[in-house]
Amino acid sequence: MGLAARQPMVRRSPASGREYRVLEAPEPQLAAVDLVERIGLTAAVEKLGHPHGTVHGWWVGRAKLRVYEGNKLDKTTKGQGRKESFPFTSALLTYMYMKDVRRDEEFLTTSGMIAFIQENYPDWIEAYAENKKSDRTADRYYLYGFSTQKAQETKLPSVDLQRLKTDFAIEFWSKYGSYSLPEIYNMDGTAIQFDMPPARTWAIKGRKGSAKIQNLTKHCGRMTAVLTVRADGKKLPILFILRGKRGGLIDSNELSTLPSGHFYT
Protein backbone atom coordinates (compact mmCIF):
# COMPACT_ATOMS: atom_id res chain seq x y z
CA MET A 1 0.00 0.00 0.00
CA GLY A 2 2.98 2.26 -0.21
CA LEU A 3 3.42 2.56 3.58
CA ALA A 4 6.95 3.23 4.74
CA ALA A 5 8.45 0.73 7.17
CA ARG A 6 8.81 1.87 10.73
CA GLN A 7 12.36 2.86 11.50
CA PRO A 8 13.54 2.87 15.14
CA MET A 9 15.06 6.04 16.52
CA VAL A 10 16.94 6.55 19.77
CA ARG A 11 16.02 9.58 21.88
CA ARG A 12 17.16 10.78 25.27
CA SER A 13 14.77 11.97 27.99
CA PRO A 14 15.64 15.54 29.08
CA ALA A 15 14.43 14.80 32.61
CA SER A 16 16.12 11.50 33.45
CA GLY A 17 18.78 11.35 30.75
CA ARG A 18 17.76 7.80 29.82
CA GLU A 19 17.64 6.67 26.23
CA TYR A 20 14.51 5.14 24.73
CA ARG A 21 13.57 3.80 21.32
CA VAL A 22 10.86 5.44 19.25
CA LEU A 23 9.32 4.16 16.03
CA GLU A 24 8.82 6.71 13.29
CA ALA A 25 5.12 6.71 12.56
CA PRO A 26 3.94 5.97 9.00
CA GLU A 27 1.61 8.42 7.30
CA PRO A 28 -1.45 6.33 6.38
CA GLN A 29 -3.51 9.25 5.12
CA LEU A 30 -0.82 10.52 2.75
CA ALA A 31 -0.08 6.97 1.67
CA ALA A 32 -3.77 6.50 0.88
CA VAL A 33 -3.79 9.71 -1.17
CA ASP A 34 -0.75 8.52 -3.15
CA LEU A 35 -2.47 5.19 -3.73
CA VAL A 36 -5.60 6.91 -5.06
CA GLU A 37 -3.45 8.91 -7.49
CA ARG A 38 -1.90 5.69 -8.80
CA ILE A 39 -4.82 3.26 -9.06
CA GLY A 40 -7.97 5.35 -8.58
CA LEU A 41 -10.43 5.85 -5.73
CA THR A 42 -12.51 2.67 -6.06
CA ALA A 43 -9.51 0.36 -6.30
CA ALA A 44 -7.78 2.15 -3.41
CA VAL A 45 -10.85 1.72 -1.19
CA GLU A 46 -10.92 -2.02 -1.89
CA LYS A 47 -7.20 -2.40 -1.26
CA LEU A 48 -7.07 -0.30 1.91
CA GLY A 49 -10.21 -1.72 3.48
CA HIS A 50 -11.32 1.69 4.77
CA PRO A 51 -14.83 3.10 4.25
CA HIS A 52 -15.33 4.85 0.93
CA GLY A 53 -16.26 8.14 2.62
CA THR A 54 -13.08 8.11 4.71
CA VAL A 55 -10.74 7.61 1.77
CA HIS A 56 -12.70 10.12 -0.33
CA GLY A 57 -12.37 12.68 2.48
CA TRP A 58 -8.61 12.19 2.57
CA TRP A 59 -8.49 12.63 -1.21
CA VAL A 60 -10.55 15.83 -1.13
CA GLY A 61 -8.36 17.25 1.65
CA ARG A 62 -5.06 16.09 0.16
CA ALA A 63 -3.72 19.65 -0.09
CA LYS A 64 -4.22 20.23 3.62
CA LEU A 65 -2.73 16.83 4.47
CA ARG A 66 0.46 17.57 2.58
CA VAL A 67 1.12 20.83 4.43
CA TYR A 68 0.02 19.52 7.84
CA GLU A 69 2.83 19.79 10.41
CA GLY A 70 1.16 18.12 13.37
CA ASN A 71 1.24 14.53 14.58
CA LYS A 72 1.00 12.28 11.55
CA LEU A 73 -0.82 9.65 13.60
CA ASP A 74 -3.81 11.92 14.25
CA LYS A 75 -7.08 10.86 12.68
CA THR A 76 -7.86 14.40 11.50
CA THR A 77 -6.03 17.62 10.70
CA LYS A 78 -7.81 19.39 13.57
CA GLY A 79 -10.14 22.35 13.39
CA GLN A 80 -13.29 20.34 12.63
CA GLY A 81 -14.95 21.02 16.00
CA ARG A 82 -17.67 23.51 16.74
CA LYS A 83 -16.38 27.06 16.68
CA GLU A 84 -16.83 29.41 19.61
CA SER A 85 -19.84 31.70 19.17
CA PHE A 86 -18.72 34.29 21.74
CA PRO A 87 -16.05 36.72 20.52
CA PHE A 88 -15.33 37.62 24.14
CA THR A 89 -14.63 34.12 25.47
CA SER A 90 -11.35 35.13 27.12
CA ALA A 91 -12.98 38.03 28.95
CA LEU A 92 -15.83 35.80 30.16
CA LEU A 93 -13.40 33.15 31.41
CA THR A 94 -11.41 35.85 33.20
CA TYR A 95 -14.59 37.02 34.92
CA MET A 96 -15.52 33.44 35.83
CA TYR A 97 -12.22 32.22 37.23
CA MET A 98 -9.86 35.12 37.79
CA LYS A 99 -11.74 38.29 38.76
CA ASP A 100 -13.12 38.04 42.28
CA VAL A 101 -15.54 35.21 41.52
CA ARG A 102 -14.26 31.63 41.71
CA ARG A 103 -10.79 32.82 42.72
CA ASP A 104 -12.22 34.37 45.87
CA GLU A 105 -14.61 31.43 46.33
CA GLU A 106 -17.73 33.46 45.68
CA PHE A 107 -20.88 32.33 43.93
CA LEU A 108 -20.53 31.92 40.16
CA THR A 109 -24.02 31.63 38.72
CA THR A 110 -25.57 31.61 35.27
CA SER A 111 -27.42 34.85 35.96
CA GLY A 112 -24.12 36.46 36.98
CA MET A 113 -22.47 35.53 33.69
CA ILE A 114 -25.45 36.80 31.69
CA ALA A 115 -25.40 40.07 33.65
CA PHE A 116 -21.67 40.38 32.86
CA ILE A 117 -22.40 40.04 29.14
CA GLN A 118 -25.28 42.51 29.27
CA GLU A 119 -23.18 45.09 31.10
CA ASN A 120 -20.00 44.82 29.04
CA TYR A 121 -21.15 43.71 25.58
CA PRO A 122 -24.56 45.30 24.84
CA ASP A 123 -23.63 45.82 21.17
CA TRP A 124 -23.05 42.09 20.71
CA ILE A 125 -26.44 41.29 22.26
CA GLU A 126 -28.19 43.70 19.88
CA ALA A 127 -26.38 42.27 16.85
CA TYR A 128 -27.16 38.74 18.01
CA ALA A 129 -30.87 39.53 18.42
CA GLU A 130 -31.09 41.13 14.96
CA ASN A 131 -30.18 37.80 13.33
CA LYS A 132 -33.14 36.01 14.94
CA LYS A 133 -36.70 35.83 13.69
CA SER A 134 -38.14 37.48 16.78
CA ASP A 135 -37.11 38.82 20.18
CA ARG A 136 -38.56 35.71 21.81
CA THR A 137 -36.42 33.45 19.64
CA ALA A 138 -33.36 35.58 20.39
CA ASP A 139 -33.93 35.36 24.14
CA ARG A 140 -34.39 31.59 23.99
CA TYR A 141 -31.19 30.98 22.05
CA TYR A 142 -29.29 33.57 24.08
CA LEU A 143 -29.99 31.51 27.22
CA TYR A 144 -29.32 28.18 25.48
CA GLY A 145 -26.43 26.43 27.16
CA PHE A 146 -26.67 28.65 30.23
CA SER A 147 -30.01 27.91 31.82
CA THR A 148 -30.93 24.47 33.12
CA GLN A 149 -34.46 23.41 32.38
CA LYS A 150 -36.44 20.48 33.71
CA ALA A 151 -39.32 18.88 31.90
CA GLN A 152 -42.61 19.59 33.64
CA GLU A 153 -46.18 18.58 33.06
CA THR A 154 -49.51 19.34 34.67
CA LYS A 155 -50.94 16.79 37.05
CA LEU A 156 -54.32 16.97 35.31
CA PRO A 157 -55.36 17.72 31.73
CA SER A 158 -56.57 21.25 31.00
CA VAL A 159 -60.13 20.00 30.48
CA ASP A 160 -60.23 18.49 33.98
CA LEU A 161 -58.76 21.64 35.53
CA GLN A 162 -61.40 23.79 33.84
CA ARG A 163 -64.14 21.49 35.10
CA LEU A 164 -62.82 21.73 38.68
CA LYS A 165 -62.76 25.52 38.39
CA THR A 166 -66.36 25.59 37.21
CA ASP A 167 -67.55 23.21 39.94
CA PHE A 168 -65.83 25.29 42.63
CA ALA A 169 -67.38 28.53 41.32
CA ILE A 170 -70.87 27.01 41.38
CA GLU A 171 -70.42 25.67 44.91
CA PHE A 172 -68.89 28.93 46.23
CA TRP A 173 -71.55 31.28 44.90
CA SER A 174 -74.36 28.98 46.03
CA LYS A 175 -73.07 29.39 49.63
CA TYR A 176 -71.86 32.99 49.64
CA GLY A 177 -73.87 34.61 46.88
CA SER A 178 -75.79 36.71 49.41
CA TYR A 179 -72.63 38.70 50.29
CA SER A 180 -71.68 41.79 48.32
CA LEU A 181 -68.35 41.82 46.45
CA PRO A 182 -66.55 44.16 48.93
CA GLU A 183 -67.45 41.71 51.73
CA ILE A 184 -65.72 38.71 50.14
CA TYR A 185 -61.96 38.36 50.73
CA ASN A 186 -59.51 35.91 49.21
CA MET A 187 -56.39 35.43 51.33
CA ASP A 188 -53.29 33.42 50.63
CA GLY A 189 -50.05 33.10 52.58
CA THR A 190 -46.81 32.51 50.69
CA ALA A 191 -43.31 31.91 52.03
CA ILE A 192 -40.47 34.23 50.99
CA GLN A 193 -36.92 32.91 51.24
CA PHE A 194 -34.07 35.42 51.38
CA ASP A 195 -30.30 35.30 51.88
CA MET A 196 -30.38 31.84 50.38
CA PRO A 197 -27.59 30.38 48.22
CA PRO A 198 -28.32 29.72 44.53
CA ALA A 199 -29.55 26.28 43.54
CA ARG A 200 -26.54 25.72 41.27
CA THR A 201 -23.02 27.12 41.38
CA TRP A 202 -20.38 26.73 38.68
CA ALA A 203 -17.13 25.15 39.87
CA ILE A 204 -13.65 25.14 38.36
CA LYS A 205 -13.17 22.25 35.95
CA GLY A 206 -11.23 19.41 37.51
CA ARG A 207 -11.99 20.31 41.12
CA LYS A 208 -13.20 17.36 43.16
CA GLY A 209 -16.36 17.79 45.18
CA SER A 210 -18.67 20.77 45.23
CA ALA A 211 -17.65 24.37 44.71
CA LYS A 212 -16.26 25.83 47.92
CA ILE A 213 -17.89 29.10 48.98
CA GLN A 214 -16.68 31.40 51.72
CA ASN A 215 -19.03 32.28 54.58
CA LEU A 216 -21.77 30.03 53.21
CA THR A 217 -24.93 29.97 55.33
CA LYS A 218 -26.88 26.75 54.94
CA HIS A 219 -30.07 28.10 56.52
CA CYS A 220 -31.69 30.99 54.68
CA GLY A 221 -33.98 33.63 56.13
CA ARG A 222 -37.72 33.32 55.76
CA MET A 223 -40.79 35.50 56.07
CA THR A 224 -44.46 34.95 55.27
CA ALA A 225 -46.46 37.32 53.08
CA VAL A 226 -50.25 37.28 53.48
CA LEU A 227 -51.89 38.50 50.27
CA THR A 228 -55.52 39.64 50.35
CA VAL A 229 -57.79 40.72 47.52
CA ARG A 230 -61.50 41.52 47.59
CA ALA A 231 -63.99 40.05 45.17
CA ASP A 232 -64.42 43.46 43.53
CA GLY A 233 -60.72 43.41 42.56
CA LYS A 234 -59.29 45.75 45.22
CA LYS A 235 -55.94 44.58 46.62
CA LEU A 236 -55.30 45.21 50.31
CA PRO A 237 -51.89 45.98 51.85
CA ILE A 238 -49.61 42.99 52.31
CA LEU A 239 -49.09 41.58 55.79
CA PHE A 240 -45.48 40.46 56.31
CA ILE A 241 -44.80 38.06 59.17
CA LEU A 242 -41.12 37.97 60.20
CA ARG A 243 -39.33 35.89 62.76
CA GLY A 244 -37.72 38.13 65.35
CA LYS A 245 -38.25 39.91 68.62
CA ARG A 246 -39.25 43.42 69.60
CA GLY A 247 -36.18 45.63 69.90
CA GLY A 248 -34.03 43.17 67.92
CA LEU A 249 -31.91 43.79 64.83
CA ILE A 250 -34.85 43.68 62.42
CA ASP A 251 -36.99 45.95 64.58
CA SER A 252 -34.22 48.48 65.24
CA ASN A 253 -32.21 48.45 61.99
CA GLU A 254 -34.21 47.00 59.10
CA LEU A 255 -37.88 47.78 59.74
CA SER A 256 -37.51 51.46 58.80
CA THR A 257 -35.96 50.53 55.45
CA LEU A 258 -38.83 48.28 54.33
CA PRO A 259 -41.44 49.59 51.84
CA SER A 260 -44.19 51.67 53.41
CA GLY A 261 -47.90 51.06 52.91
CA HIS A 262 -47.83 47.50 54.23
CA PHE A 263 -48.02 45.84 57.63
CA TYR A 264 -45.13 44.07 59.39
CA THR A 265 -45.37 41.83 62.41
TABEL-V629696 format. One record per residue. N is the residue number from 1. RES is the residue in one letter. OMEGA is omega in degrees with one decimal (NA if undefined). BURIAL is b if it has 9 or more other C-alpha atoms within 8 Angstrom, else e. Layout:
# TABEL-V629696
n:N res:RES omega:OMEGA burial:BURIAL
n:N res:RES omega:OMEGA burial:BURIAL
This chain:
# TABEL-V629696
n:1 res:M omega:178.1 burial:e
n:2 res:G omega:-179.5 burial:e
n:3 res:L omega:180.0 burial:e
n:4 res:A omega:177.9 burial:e
n:5 res:A omega:-179.2 burial:e
n:6 res:R omega:-179.5 burial:e
n:7 res:Q omega:-179.5 burial:e
n:8 res:P omega:175.2 burial:e
n:9 res:M omega:179.3 burial:e
n:10 res:V omega:178.5 burial:e
n:11 res:R omega:-178.2 burial:e
n:12 res:R omega:179.1 burial:e
n:13 res:S omega:179.4 burial:b
n:14 res:P omega:-178.2 burial:e
n:15 res:A omega:-175.7 burial:e
n:16 res:S omega:-177.8 burial:e
n:17 res:G omega:-179.3 burial:e
n:18 res:R omega:177.3 burial:e
n:19 res:E omega:176.4 burial:e
n:20 res:Y omega:-176.0 burial:e
n:21 res:R omega:-180.0 burial:e
n:22 res:V omega:176.0 burial:e
n:23 res:L omega:175.8 burial:e
n:24 res:E omega:-176.2 burial:e
n:25 res:A omega:172.3 burial:e
n:26 res:P omega:-179.1 burial:b
n:27 res:E omega:-173.4 burial:b
n:28 res:P omega:-178.3 burial:e
n:29 res:Q omega:178.2 burial:e
n:30 res:L omega:177.7 burial:b
n:31 res:A omega:177.7 burial:b
n:32 res:A omega:177.9 burial:b
n:33 res:V omega:178.3 burial:b
n:34 res:D omega:179.9 burial:b
n:35 res:L omega:177.4 burial:b
n:36 res:V omega:179.6 burial:b
n:37 res:E omega:-176.2 burial:e
n:38 res:R omega:-170.9 burial:e
n:39 res:I omega:179.6 burial:e
n:40 res:G omega:-173.9 burial:b
n:41 res:L omega:-176.0 burial:b
n:42 res:T omega:-179.7 burial:e
n:43 res:A omega:179.3 burial:b
n:44 res:A omega:178.1 burial:b
n:45 res:V omega:179.7 burial:b
n:46 res:E omega:-177.5 burial:e
n:47 res:K omega:-178.1 burial:e
n:48 res:L omega:-177.8 burial:e
n:49 res:G omega:177.7 burial:e
n:50 res:H omega:175.1 burial:e
n:51 res:P omega:-178.2 burial:e
n:52 res:H omega:-179.3 burial:e
n:53 res:G omega:179.8 burial:e
n:54 res:T omega:-179.2 burial:e
n:55 res:V omega:178.6 burial:b
n:56 res:H omega:177.1 burial:b
n:57 res:G omega:176.0 burial:e
n:58 res:W omega:-178.5 burial:b
n:59 res:W omega:179.1 burial:b
n:60 res:V omega:-178.5 burial:e
n:61 res:G omega:-175.4 burial:e
n:62 res:R omega:-179.8 burial:b
n:63 res:A omega:178.9 burial:e
n:64 res:K omega:179.3 burial:e
n:65 res:L omega:-174.6 burial:b
n:66 res:R omega:177.6 burial:e
n:67 res:V omega:-178.6 burial:e
n:68 res:Y omega:-176.6 burial:e
n:69 res:E omega:-179.7 burial:e
n:70 res:G omega:-180.0 burial:e
n:71 res:N omega:-176.7 burial:e
n:72 res:K omega:178.5 burial:e
n:73 res:L omega:-178.7 burial:e
n:74 res:D omega:179.8 burial:e
n:75 res:K omega:-178.1 burial:e
n:76 res:T omega:177.3 burial:e
n:77 res:T omega:176.1 burial:b
n:78 res:K omega:177.2 burial:e
n:79 res:G omega:-178.8 burial:e
n:80 res:Q omega:-177.6 burial:e
n:81 res:G omega:-179.7 burial:e
n:82 res:R omega:-178.2 burial:e
n:83 res:K omega:178.2 burial:e
n:84 res:E omega:-178.7 burial:e
n:85 res:S omega:179.8 burial:e
n:86 res:F omega:176.5 burial:e
n:87 res:P omega:-177.5 burial:e
n:88 res:F omega:-177.4 burial:e
n:89 res:T omega:-178.3 burial:e
n:90 res:S omega:179.4 burial:e
n:91 res:A omega:179.4 burial:e
n:92 res:L omega:177.7 burial:b
n:93 res:L omega:176.8 burial:b
n:94 res:T omega:177.2 burial:b
n:95 res:Y omega:-175.0 burial:b
n:96 res:M omega:-167.9 burial:b
n:97 res:Y omega:-171.9 burial:b
n:98 res:M omega:-170.3 burial:b
n:99 res:K omega:169.5 burial:b
n:100 res:D omega:176.8 burial:b
n:101 res:V omega:179.2 burial:b
n:102 res:R omega:179.7 burial:b
n:103 res:R omega:179.6 burial:b
n:104 res:D omega:176.6 burial:e
n:105 res:E omega:173.3 burial:b
n:106 res:E omega:-179.1 burial:b
n:107 res:F omega:171.5 burial:b
n:108 res:L omega:-175.0 burial:b
n:109 res:T omega:177.5 burial:b
n:110 res:T omega:179.9 burial:b
n:111 res:S omega:177.6 burial:e
n:112 res:G omega:178.5 burial:e
n:113 res:M omega:178.4 burial:b
n:114 res:I omega:177.3 burial:e
n:115 res:A omega:177.0 burial:e
n:116 res:F omega:179.3 burial:b
n:117 res:I omega:-179.5 burial:b
n:118 res:Q omega:-177.1 burial:b
n:119 res:E omega:-172.3 burial:e
n:120 res:N omega:-176.7 burial:e
n:121 res:Y omega:179.8 burial:e
n:122 res:P omega:-179.9 burial:b
n:123 res:D omega:179.1 burial:e
n:124 res:W omega:179.3 burial:e
n:125 res:I omega:179.3 burial:b
n:126 res:E omega:178.9 burial:e
n:127 res:A omega:179.0 burial:e
n:128 res:Y omega:-178.6 burial:b
n:129 res:A omega:-178.7 burial:b
n:130 res:E omega:-178.9 burial:e
n:131 res:N omega:-178.9 burial:e
n:132 res:K omega:-176.9 burial:b
n:133 res:K omega:-178.1 burial:e
n:134 res:S omega:177.8 burial:e
n:135 res:D omega:179.4 burial:e
n:136 res:R omega:176.9 burial:e
n:137 res:T omega:179.4 burial:b
n:138 res:A omega:179.9 burial:b
n:139 res:D omega:-178.1 burial:b
n:140 res:R omega:-179.2 burial:e
n:141 res:Y omega:176.2 burial:e
n:142 res:Y omega:-180.0 burial:e
n:143 res:L omega:-177.2 burial:e
n:144 res:Y omega:-177.5 burial:e
n:145 res:G omega:176.7 burial:e
n:146 res:F omega:-175.2 burial:e
n:147 res:S omega:177.0 burial:e
n:148 res:T omega:-177.0 burial:e
n:149 res:Q omega:176.5 burial:e
n:150 res:K omega:179.2 burial:e
n:151 res:A omega:-180.0 burial:e
n:152 res:Q omega:177.0 burial:e
n:153 res:E omega:178.9 burial:e
n:154 res:T omega:179.8 burial:e
n:155 res:K omega:179.8 burial:e
n:156 res:L omega:175.2 burial:e
n:157 res:P omega:-178.4 burial:e
n:158 res:S omega:-179.9 burial:e
n:159 res:V omega:179.7 burial:e
n:160 res:D omega:178.6 burial:e
n:161 res:L omega:178.4 burial:b
n:162 res:Q omega:178.2 burial:e
n:163 res:R omega:177.4 burial:e
n:164 res:L omega:178.6 burial:e
n:165 res:K omega:179.9 burial:e
n:166 res:T omega:179.5 burial:e
n:167 res:D omega:179.4 burial:e
n:168 res:F omega:179.6 burial:e
n:169 res:A omega:179.3 burial:e
n:170 res:I omega:-179.1 burial:e
n:171 res:E omega:-177.6 burial:e
n:172 res:F omega:-175.6 burial:b
n:173 res:W omega:174.5 burial:e
n:174 res:S omega:179.7 burial:e
n:175 res:K omega:-170.8 burial:e
n:176 res:Y omega:-178.9 burial:e
n:177 res:G omega:-179.4 burial:e
n:178 res:S omega:179.6 burial:e
n:179 res:Y omega:174.6 burial:e
n:180 res:S omega:-176.8 burial:e
n:181 res:L omega:178.8 burial:e
n:182 res:P omega:-179.5 burial:e
n:183 res:E omega:-178.1 burial:e
n:184 res:I omega:-178.2 burial:b
n:185 res:Y omega:174.3 burial:b
n:186 res:N omega:-176.3 burial:e
n:187 res:M omega:178.7 burial:e
n:188 res:D omega:177.2 burial:e
n:189 res:G omega:-179.5 burial:e
n:190 res:T omega:-179.1 burial:e
n:191 res:A omega:177.4 burial:e
n:192 res:I omega:177.8 burial:e
n:193 res:Q omega:177.7 burial:b
n:194 res:F omega:-175.3 burial:e
n:195 res:D omega:-179.3 burial:e
n:196 res:M omega:179.6 burial:b
n:197 res:P omega:178.0 burial:e
n:198 res:P omega:-178.5 burial:e
n:199 res:A omega:-178.5 burial:e
n:200 res:R omega:179.1 burial:e
n:201 res:T omega:178.5 burial:b
n:202 res:W omega:179.1 burial:b
n:203 res:A omega:178.0 burial:b
n:204 res:I omega:-178.8 burial:e
n:205 res:K omega:179.5 burial:e
n:206 res:G omega:179.4 burial:e
n:207 res:R omega:178.9 burial:e
n:208 res:K omega:179.5 burial:e
n:209 res:G omega:-178.1 burial:e
n:210 res:S omega:179.4 burial:e
n:211 res:A omega:-179.4 burial:b
n:212 res:K omega:-178.7 burial:e
n:213 res:I omega:178.1 burial:e
n:214 res:Q omega:174.7 burial:e
n:215 res:N omega:-179.3 burial:e
n:216 res:L omega:176.5 burial:e
n:217 res:T omega:-177.3 burial:e
n:218 res:K omega:-176.7 burial:e
n:219 res:H omega:-178.2 burial:e
n:220 res:C omega:175.7 burial:b
n:221 res:G omega:-177.9 burial:e
n:222 res:R omega:170.6 burial:b
n:223 res:M omega:178.9 burial:b
n:224 res:T omega:177.6 burial:b
n:225 res:A omega:178.6 burial:b
n:226 res:V omega:-177.9 burial:b
n:227 res:L omega:-177.4 burial:b
n:228 res:T omega:176.8 burial:b
n:229 res:V omega:178.6 burial:b
n:230 res:R omega:-178.0 burial:b
n:231 res:A omega:178.1 burial:b
n:232 res:D omega:175.6 burial:e
n:233 res:G omega:-178.9 burial:e
n:234 res:K omega:178.3 burial:e
n:235 res:K omega:179.8 burial:e
n:236 res:L omega:177.8 burial:e
n:237 res:P omega:-178.7 burial:b
n:238 res:I omega:174.9 burial:b
n:239 res:L omega:179.3 burial:b
n:240 res:F omega:178.6 burial:b
n:241 res:I omega:-177.7 burial:b
n:242 res:L omega:176.2 burial:b
n:243 res:R omega:-179.4 burial:e
n:244 res:G omega:179.3 burial:e
n:245 res:K omega:-178.9 burial:e
n:246 res:R omega:-177.4 burial:e
n:247 res:G omega:179.9 burial:e
n:248 res:G omega:-176.7 burial:e
n:249 res:L omega:-179.4 burial:e
n:250 res:I omega:-177.7 burial:b
n:251 res:D omega:-174.1 burial:b
n:252 res:S omega:-172.8 burial:b
n:253 res:N omega:-170.4 burial:e
n:254 res:E omega:-173.1 burial:b
n:255 res:L omega:-178.4 burial:e
n:256 res:S omega:-179.2 burial:e
n:257 res:T omega:-178.2 burial:e
n:258 res:L omega:-178.4 burial:e
n:259 res:P omega:178.8 burial:e
n:260 res:S omega:179.5 burial:e
n:261 res:G omega:178.9 burial:e
n:262 res:H omega:-179.1 burial:b
n:263 res:F omega:-178.7 burial:e
n:264 res:Y omega:179.6 burial:e
n:265 res:T omega:NA burial:e
